[in-house]
Structure formats: structure tokens, C-alpha cells
Amino acid sequence: MSFIASALLVSIAAGVFGVASLLFFPFVQSLRVVRKERVPHRSMKA
């Protein structure tokens, strides 16, 4: 029973981590895009 319980916990943790990464990856990508877009504008203005 302990092996089955640990396997279920690992699968649930992997599923939660996968969903969190799928939700967090676009947010990080948008932040990187905003930073890349803001830096050239600042350098051109300066």
C-alpha cells in the first residue's frame, strides 16, 4: 500500500508541476518579450 500511495503522490506532484509550468511559461515569455522590447526603445531615446 505504501508503494501505491507514494506512486500516487509522485504522479499528482508531477501533474501539478506540469500544469504550473504550462501556466508559468507564457508569463515568463511575456516578461522576456517586454524586457527585450523596452531596452531598445530606451537606448534609442537616450
mmCIF file as Biopython writes it, N, C-alpha, C and O atoms, coordinates in Angstrom:
data_model
#
loop_
_atom_site.group_PDB
_atom_site.id
_atom_site.type_symbol
_atom_site.label_atom_id
_atom_site.label_alt_id
_atom_site.label_comp_id
_atom_site.label_asym_id
_atom_site.label_entity_id
_atom_site.label_seq_id
_atom_site.pdbx_PDB_ins_code
_atom_site.Cartn_x
_atom_site.Cartn_y
_atom_site.Cartn_z
_atom_site.occupancy
_atom_site.B_iso_or_equiv
_atom_site.auth_seq_id
_atom_site.auth_asym_id
_atom_site.pdbx_PDB_model_num
ATOM 1   N N  . MET A ? 1  ? 0.832  -1.211 0.000   1.0 0.0 1  A 1 
ATOM 2   C CA . MET A ? 1  ? 0.000  0.000  0.000   1.0 0.0 1  A 1 
ATOM 3   C C  . MET A ? 1  ? 0.866  1.260  0.000   1.0 0.0 1  A 1 
ATOM 4   O O  . MET A ? 1  ? 0.523  2.252  -0.642  1.0 0.0 1  A 1 
ATOM 5   N N  . SER A ? 2  ? 1.991  1.217  0.723   1.0 0.0 2  A 1 
ATOM 6   C CA . SER A ? 2  ? 2.845  2.411  0.803   1.0 0.0 2  A 1 
ATOM 7   C C  . SER A ? 2  ? 3.424  2.738  -0.579  1.0 0.0 2  A 1 
ATOM 8   O O  . SER A ? 2  ? 3.550  3.906  -0.947  1.0 0.0 2  A 1 
ATOM 9   N N  . PHE A ? 3  ? 3.775  1.684  -1.342  1.0 0.0 3  A 1 
ATOM 10  C CA . PHE A ? 3  ? 4.327  1.934  -2.680  1.0 0.0 3  A 1 
ATOM 11  C C  . PHE A ? 3  ? 3.268  2.580  -3.580  1.0 0.0 3  A 1 
ATOM 12  O O  . PHE A ? 3  ? 3.568  3.498  -4.344  1.0 0.0 3  A 1 
ATOM 13  N N  . ILE A ? 4  ? 2.034  2.094  -3.480  1.0 0.0 4  A 1 
ATOM 14  C CA . ILE A ? 4  ? 0.953  2.658  -4.303  1.0 0.0 4  A 1 
ATOM 15  C C  . ILE A ? 4  ? 0.687  4.109  -3.891  1.0 0.0 4  A 1 
ATOM 16  O O  . ILE A ? 4  ? 0.473  4.974  -4.740  1.0 0.0 4  A 1 
ATOM 17  N N  . ALA A ? 5  ? 0.704  4.363  -2.588  1.0 0.0 5  A 1 
ATOM 18  C CA . ALA A ? 5  ? 0.454  5.724  -2.102  1.0 0.0 5  A 1 
ATOM 19  C C  . ALA A ? 5  ? 1.556  6.663  -2.577  1.0 0.0 5  A 1 
ATOM 20  O O  . ALA A ? 5  ? 1.280  7.782  -3.008  1.0 0.0 5  A 1 
ATOM 21  N N  . SER A ? 6  ? 2.814  6.202  -2.500  1.0 0.0 6  A 1 
ATOM 22  C CA . SER A ? 6  ? 3.927  7.053  -2.935  1.0 0.0 6  A 1 
ATOM 23  C C  . SER A ? 6  ? 3.849  7.286  -4.441  1.0 0.0 6  A 1 
ATOM 24  O O  . SER A ? 6  ? 4.136  8.387  -4.912  1.0 0.0 6  A 1 
ATOM 25  N N  . ALA A ? 7  ? 3.466  6.265  -5.195  1.0 0.0 7  A 1 
ATOM 26  C CA . ALA A ? 7  ? 3.346  6.426  -6.644  1.0 0.0 7  A 1 
ATOM 27  C C  . ALA A ? 7  ? 2.245  7.434  -6.976  1.0 0.0 7  A 1 
ATOM 28  O O  . ALA A ? 7  ? 2.403  8.251  -7.882  1.0 0.0 7  A 1 
ATOM 29  N N  . LEU A ? 8  ? 1.139  7.377  -6.247  1.0 0.0 8  A 1 
ATOM 30  C CA . LEU A ? 8  ? 0.054  8.337  -6.483  1.0 0.0 8  A 1 
ATOM 31  C C  . LEU A ? 8  ? 0.515  9.747  -6.139  1.0 0.0 8  A 1 
ATOM 32  O O  . LEU A ? 8  ? 0.212  10.696 -6.863  1.0 0.0 8  A 1 
ATOM 33  N N  . LEU A ? 9  ? 1.249  9.887  -5.035  1.0 0.0 9  A 1 
ATOM 34  C CA . LEU A ? 9  ? 1.737  11.219 -4.646  1.0 0.0 9  A 1 
ATOM 35  C C  . LEU A ? 9  ? 2.683  11.764 -5.700  1.0 0.0 9  A 1 
ATOM 36  O O  . LEU A ? 9  ? 2.625  12.946 -6.039  1.0 0.0 9  A 1 
ATOM 37  N N  . VAL A ? 10 ? 3.562  10.901 -6.225  1.0 0.0 10 A 1 
ATOM 38  C CA . VAL A ? 10 ? 4.526  11.348 -7.241  1.0 0.0 10 A 1 
ATOM 39  C C  . VAL A ? 10 ? 3.786  11.755 -8.512  1.0 0.0 10 A 1 
ATOM 40  O O  . VAL A ? 10 ? 4.118  12.769 -9.126  1.0 0.0 10 A 1 
ATOM 41  N N  . SER A ? 11 ? 2.781  10.966 -8.912  1.0 0.0 11 A 1 
ATOM 42  C CA . SER A ? 11 ? 2.035  11.293 -10.134 1.0 0.0 11 A 1 
ATOM 43  C C  . SER A ? 11 ? 1.257  12.593 -9.952  1.0 0.0 11 A 1 
ATOM 44  O O  . SER A ? 11 ? 1.196  13.415 -10.865 1.0 0.0 11 A 1 
ATOM 45  N N  . ILE A ? 12 ? 0.666  12.778 -8.778  1.0 0.0 12 A 1 
ATOM 46  C CA . ILE A ? 12 ? -0.083 14.021 -8.521  1.0 0.0 12 A 1 
ATOM 47  C C  . ILE A ? 12 ? 0.875  15.205 -8.517  1.0 0.0 12 A 1 
ATOM 48  O O  . ILE A ? 12 ? 0.561  16.254 -9.079  1.0 0.0 12 A 1 
ATOM 49  N N  . ALA A ? 13 ? 2.038  15.052 -7.891  1.0 0.0 13 A 1 
ATOM 50  C CA . ALA A ? 13 ? 3.015  16.140 -7.852  1.0 0.0 13 A 1 
ATOM 51  C C  . ALA A ? 13 ? 3.486  16.466 -9.266  1.0 0.0 13 A 1 
ATOM 52  O O  . ALA A ? 13 ? 3.641  17.636 -9.616  1.0 0.0 13 A 1 
ATOM 53  N N  . ALA A ? 14 ? 3.715  15.433 -10.081 1.0 0.0 14 A 1 
ATOM 54  C CA . ALA A ? 14 ? 4.158  15.660 -11.462 1.0 0.0 14 A 1 
ATOM 55  C C  . ALA A ? 14 ? 3.064  16.380 -12.259 1.0 0.0 14 A 1 
ATOM 56  O O  . ALA A ? 14 ? 3.365  17.264 -13.061 1.0 0.0 14 A 1 
ATOM 57  N N  . GLY A ? 15 ? 1.811  16.010 -12.045 1.0 0.0 15 A 1 
ATOM 58  C CA . GLY A ? 15 ? 0.710  16.671 -12.756 1.0 0.0 15 A 1 
ATOM 59  C C  . GLY A ? 15 ? 0.594  18.134 -12.342 1.0 0.0 15 A 1 
ATOM 60  O O  . GLY A ? 15 ? 0.415  19.008 -13.191 1.0 0.0 15 A 1 
ATOM 61  N N  . VAL A ? 16 ? 0.695  18.404 -11.046 1.0 0.0 16 A 1 
ATOM 62  C CA . VAL A ? 16 ? 0.610  19.792 -10.561 1.0 0.0 16 A 1 
ATOM 63  C C  . VAL A ? 16 ? 1.785  20.600 -11.101 1.0 0.0 16 A 1 
ATOM 64  O O  . VAL A ? 16 ? 1.613  21.750 -11.506 1.0 0.0 16 A 1 
ATOM 65  N N  . PHE A ? 17 ? 2.980  20.006 -11.110 1.0 0.0 17 A 1 
ATOM 66  C CA . PHE A ? 17 ? 4.156  20.713 -11.617 1.0 0.0 17 A 1 
ATOM 67  C C  . PHE A ? 17 ? 4.005  20.992 -13.114 1.0 0.0 17 A 1 
ATOM 68  O O  . PHE A ? 17 ? 4.382  22.062 -13.591 1.0 0.0 17 A 1 
ATOM 69  N N  . GLY A ? 18 ? 3.458  20.033 -13.844 1.0 0.0 18 A 1 
ATOM 70  C CA . GLY A ? 18 ? 3.268  20.232 -15.285 1.0 0.0 18 A 1 
ATOM 71  C C  . GLY A ? 18 ? 2.276  21.355 -15.565 1.0 0.0 18 A 1 
ATOM 72  O O  . GLY A ? 18 ? 2.513  22.193 -16.436 1.0 0.0 18 A 1 
ATOM 73  N N  . VAL A ? 19 ? 1.164  21.375 -14.826 1.0 0.0 19 A 1 
ATOM 74  C CA . VAL A ? 19 ? 0.169  22.438 -15.026 1.0 0.0 19 A 1 
ATOM 75  C C  . VAL A ? 19 ? 0.762  23.787 -14.639 1.0 0.0 19 A 1 
ATOM 76  O O  . VAL A ? 19 ? 0.555  24.782 -15.333 1.0 0.0 19 A 1 
ATOM 77  N N  . ALA A ? 20 ? 1.508  23.820 -13.520 1.0 0.0 20 A 1 
ATOM 78  C CA . ALA A ? 20 ? 2.105  25.082 -13.069 1.0 0.0 20 A 1 
ATOM 79  C C  . ALA A ? 20 ? 3.116  25.588 -14.103 1.0 0.0 20 A 1 
ATOM 80  O O  . ALA A ? 20 ? 3.171  26.785 -14.385 1.0 0.0 20 A 1 
ATOM 81  N N  . SER A ? 21 ? 3.913  24.676 -14.666 1.0 0.0 21 A 1 
ATOM 82  C CA . SER A ? 21 ? 4.912  25.091 -15.666 1.0 0.0 21 A 1 
ATOM 83  C C  . SER A ? 21 ? 4.211  25.592 -16.927 1.0 0.0 21 A 1 
ATOM 84  O O  . SER A ? 21 ? 4.659  26.561 -17.541 1.0 0.0 21 A 1 
ATOM 85  N N  . LEU A ? 22 ? 3.100  24.930 -17.322 1.0 0.0 22 A 1 
ATOM 86  C CA . LEU A ? 22 ? 2.371  25.371 -18.521 1.0 0.0 22 A 1 
ATOM 87  C C  . LEU A ? 22 ? 1.766  26.755 -18.295 1.0 0.0 22 A 1 
ATOM 88  O O  . LEU A ? 22 ? 1.701  27.565 -19.219 1.0 0.0 22 A 1 
ATOM 89  N N  . LEU A ? 23 ? 1.322  27.025 -17.061 1.0 0.0 23 A 1 
ATOM 90  C CA . LEU A ? 23 ? 0.730  28.340 -16.779 1.0 0.0 23 A 1 
ATOM 91  C C  . LEU A ? 23 ? 1.813  29.393 -16.583 1.0 0.0 23 A 1 
ATOM 92  O O  . LEU A ? 23 ? 1.599  30.568 -16.882 1.0 0.0 23 A 1 
ATOM 93  N N  . PHE A ? 24 ? 2.975  28.980 -16.083 1.0 0.0 24 A 1 
ATOM 94  C CA . PHE A ? 24 ? 4.023  29.949 -15.747 1.0 0.0 24 A 1 
ATOM 95  C C  . PHE A ? 24 ? 4.910  30.270 -16.945 1.0 0.0 24 A 1 
ATOM 96  O O  . PHE A ? 24 ? 5.459  31.369 -17.019 1.0 0.0 24 A 1 
ATOM 97  N N  . PHE A ? 25 ? 5.063  29.331 -17.890 1.0 0.0 25 A 1 
ATOM 98  C CA . PHE A ? 25 ? 5.969  29.543 -19.029 1.0 0.0 25 A 1 
ATOM 99  C C  . PHE A ? 25 ? 5.536  30.727 -19.901 1.0 0.0 25 A 1 
ATOM 100 O O  . PHE A ? 25 ? 6.381  31.562 -20.223 1.0 0.0 25 A 1 
ATOM 101 N N  . PRO A ? 26 ? 4.265  30.841 -20.298 1.0 0.0 26 A 1 
ATOM 102 C CA . PRO A ? 26 ? 3.857  32.004 -21.107 1.0 0.0 26 A 1 
ATOM 103 C C  . PRO A ? 26 ? 4.067  33.317 -20.367 1.0 0.0 26 A 1 
ATOM 104 O O  . PRO A ? 26 ? 4.395  34.332 -20.981 1.0 0.0 26 A 1 
ATOM 105 N N  . PHE A ? 27 ? 3.876  33.302 -19.027 1.0 0.0 27 A 1 
ATOM 106 C CA . PHE A ? 27 ? 4.078  34.521 -18.237 1.0 0.0 27 A 1 
ATOM 107 C C  . PHE A ? 27 ? 5.542  34.943 -18.294 1.0 0.0 27 A 1 
ATOM 108 O O  . PHE A ? 27 ? 5.841  36.126 -18.461 1.0 0.0 27 A 1 
ATOM 109 N N  . VAL A ? 28 ? 6.456  33.983 -18.155 1.0 0.0 28 A 1 
ATOM 110 C CA . VAL A ? 28 ? 7.886  34.299 -18.216 1.0 0.0 28 A 1 
ATOM 111 C C  . VAL A ? 28 ? 8.253  34.756 -19.624 1.0 0.0 28 A 1 
ATOM 112 O O  . VAL A ? 28 ? 9.047  35.682 -19.791 1.0 0.0 28 A 1 
ATOM 113 N N  . GLN A ? 29 ? 7.675  34.105 -20.643 1.0 0.0 29 A 1 
ATOM 114 C CA . GLN A ? 29 ? 7.967  34.501 -22.025 1.0 0.0 29 A 1 
ATOM 115 C C  . GLN A ? 29 ? 7.503  35.923 -22.286 1.0 0.0 29 A 1 
ATOM 116 O O  . GLN A ? 29 ? 8.208  36.695 -22.936 1.0 0.0 29 A 1 
ATOM 117 N N  . SER A ? 30 ? 6.318  36.282 -21.782 1.0 0.0 30 A 1 
ATOM 118 C CA . SER A ? 30 ? 5.810  37.644 -21.996 1.0 0.0 30 A 1 
ATOM 119 C C  . SER A ? 30 ? 6.710  38.646 -21.295 1.0 0.0 30 A 1 
ATOM 120 O O  . SER A ? 30 ? 6.952  39.734 -21.818 1.0 0.0 30 A 1 
ATOM 121 N N  . LEU A ? 31 ? 7.214  38.291 -20.104 1.0 0.0 31 A 1 
ATOM 122 C CA . LEU A ? 31 ? 8.116  39.203 -19.391 1.0 0.0 31 A 1 
ATOM 123 C C  . LEU A ? 31 ? 9.397  39.397 -20.197 1.0 0.0 31 A 1 
ATOM 124 O O  . LEU A ? 31 ? 9.901  40.515 -20.302 1.0 0.0 31 A 1 
ATOM 125 N N  . ARG A ? 32 ? 9.924  38.314 -20.765 1.0 0.0 32 A 1 
ATOM 126 C CA . ARG A ? 32 ? 11.157 38.426 -21.558 1.0 0.0 32 A 1 
ATOM 127 C C  . ARG A ? 32 ? 10.911 39.289 -22.795 1.0 0.0 32 A 1 
ATOM 128 O O  . ARG A ? 32 ? 11.758 40.104 -23.160 1.0 0.0 32 A 1 
ATOM 129 N N  . VAL A ? 33 ? 9.762  39.114 -23.438 1.0 0.0 33 A 1 
ATOM 130 C CA . VAL A ? 33 ? 9.450  39.903 -24.637 1.0 0.0 33 A 1 
ATOM 131 C C  . VAL A ? 33 ? 9.334  41.377 -24.262 1.0 0.0 33 A 1 
ATOM 132 O O  . VAL A ? 33 ? 9.837  42.241 -24.980 1.0 0.0 33 A 1 
ATOM 133 N N  . VAL A ? 34 ? 8.673  41.672 -23.141 1.0 0.0 34 A 1 
ATOM 134 C CA . VAL A ? 34 ? 8.516  43.070 -22.717 1.0 0.0 34 A 1 
ATOM 135 C C  . VAL A ? 34 ? 9.882  43.670 -22.423 1.0 0.0 34 A 1 
ATOM 136 O O  . VAL A ? 34 ? 10.150 44.811 -22.800 1.0 0.0 34 A 1 
ATOM 137 N N  . ARG A ? 35 ? 10.742 42.921 -21.760 1.0 0.0 35 A 1 
ATOM 138 C CA . ARG A ? 35 ? 12.078 43.445 -21.440 1.0 0.0 35 A 1 
ATOM 139 C C  . ARG A ? 35 ? 12.875 43.685 -22.725 1.0 0.0 35 A 1 
ATOM 140 O O  . ARG A ? 35 ? 13.567 44.696 -22.844 1.0 0.0 35 A 1 
ATOM 141 N N  . LYS A ? 36 ? 12.781 42.766 -23.678 1.0 0.0 36 A 1 
ATOM 142 C CA . LYS A ? 36 ? 13.525 42.935 -24.937 1.0 0.0 36 A 1 
ATOM 143 C C  . LYS A ? 36 ? 12.991 44.129 -25.719 1.0 0.0 36 A 1 
ATOM 144 O O  . LYS A ? 36 ? 13.756 44.830 -26.382 1.0 0.0 36 A 1 
ATOM 145 N N  . GLU A ? 37 ? 11.667 44.368 -25.645 1.0 0.0 37 A 1 
ATOM 146 C CA . GLU A ? 37 ? 11.093 45.495 -26.390 1.0 0.0 37 A 1 
ATOM 147 C C  . GLU A ? 37 ? 11.413 46.821 -25.706 1.0 0.0 37 A 1 
ATOM 148 O O  . GLU A ? 37 ? 11.601 47.833 -26.381 1.0 0.0 37 A 1 
ATOM 149 N N  . ARG A ? 38 ? 11.476 46.825 -24.376 1.0 0.0 38 A 1 
ATOM 150 C CA . ARG A ? 38 ? 11.688 48.085 -23.657 1.0 0.0 38 A 1 
ATOM 151 C C  . ARG A ? 38 ? 13.137 48.551 -23.749 1.0 0.0 38 A 1 
ATOM 152 O O  . ARG A ? 38 ? 13.392 49.754 -23.820 1.0 0.0 38 A 1 
ATOM 153 N N  . VAL A ? 39 ? 14.085 47.626 -23.748 1.0 0.0 39 A 1 
ATOM 154 C CA . VAL A ? 39 ? 15.500 48.024 -23.739 1.0 0.0 39 A 1 
ATOM 155 C C  . VAL A ? 39 ? 15.893 48.790 -25.006 1.0 0.0 39 A 1 
ATOM 156 O O  . VAL A ? 39 ? 16.526 49.839 -24.883 1.0 0.0 39 A 1 
ATOM 157 N N  . PRO A ? 40 ? 15.553 48.325 -26.228 1.0 0.0 40 A 1 
ATOM 158 C CA . PRO A ? 40 ? 15.942 49.081 -27.435 1.0 0.0 40 A 1 
ATOM 159 C C  . PRO A ? 40 ? 15.310 50.474 -27.461 1.0 0.0 40 A 1 
ATOM 160 O O  . PRO A ? 40 ? 15.956 51.434 -27.882 1.0 0.0 40 A 1 
ATOM 161 N N  . HIS A ? 41 ? 14.041 50.598 -27.012 1.0 0.0 41 A 1 
ATOM 162 C CA . HIS A ? 41 ? 13.399 51.912 -27.021 1.0 0.0 41 A 1 
ATOM 163 C C  . HIS A ? 41 ? 14.149 52.869 -26.100 1.0 0.0 41 A 1 
ATOM 164 O O  . HIS A ? 41 ? 14.353 54.035 -26.438 1.0 0.0 41 A 1 
ATOM 165 N N  . ARG A ? 42 ? 14.555 52.372 -24.940 1.0 0.0 42 A 1 
ATOM 166 C CA . ARG A ? 42 ? 15.284 53.235 -24.004 1.0 0.0 42 A 1 
ATOM 167 C C  . ARG A ? 42 ? 16.630 53.635 -24.588 1.0 0.0 42 A 1 
ATOM 168 O O  . ARG A ? 42 ? 17.051 54.783 -24.443 1.0 0.0 42 A 1 
ATOM 169 N N  . SER A ? 43 ? 17.308 52.702 -25.245 1.0 0.0 43 A 1 
ATOM 170 C CA . SER A ? 43 ? 18.626 53.018 -25.808 1.0 0.0 43 A 1 
ATOM 171 C C  . SER A ? 43 ? 18.478 54.011 -26.965 1.0 0.0 43 A 1 
ATOM 172 O O  . SER A ? 43 ? 19.334 54.876 -27.153 1.0 0.0 43 A 1 
ATOM 173 N N  . MET A ? 44 ? 17.387 53.886 -27.744 1.0 0.0 44 A 1 
ATOM 174 C CA . MET A ? 44 ? 17.183 54.814 -28.856 1.0 0.0 44 A 1 
ATOM 175 C C  . MET A ? 44 ? 16.846 56.211 -28.333 1.0 0.0 44 A 1 
ATOM 176 O O  . MET A ? 44 ? 17.308 57.209 -28.886 1.0 0.0 44 A 1 
ATOM 177 N N  . LYS A ? 45 ? 16.041 56.281 -27.268 1.0 0.0 45 A 1 
ATOM 178 C CA . LYS A ? 45 ? 15.700 57.587 -26.700 1.0 0.0 45 A 1 
ATOM 179 C C  . LYS A ? 45 ? 16.935 58.240 -26.093 1.0 0.0 45 A 1 
ATOM 180 O O  . LYS A ? 45 ? 17.130 59.448 -26.226 1.0 0.0 45 A 1 
ATOM 181 N N  . ALA A ? 46 ? 17.763 57.448 -25.432 1.0 0.0 46 A 1 
ATOM 182 C CA . ALA A ? 46 ? 18.963 58.008 -24.796 1.0 0.0 46 A 1 
ATOM 183 C C  . ALA A ? 46 ? 20.006 58.273 -25.876 1.0 0.0 46 A 1 
ATOM 184 O O  . ALA A ? 46 ? 21.102 58.746 -25.574 1.0 0.0 46 A 1 
#
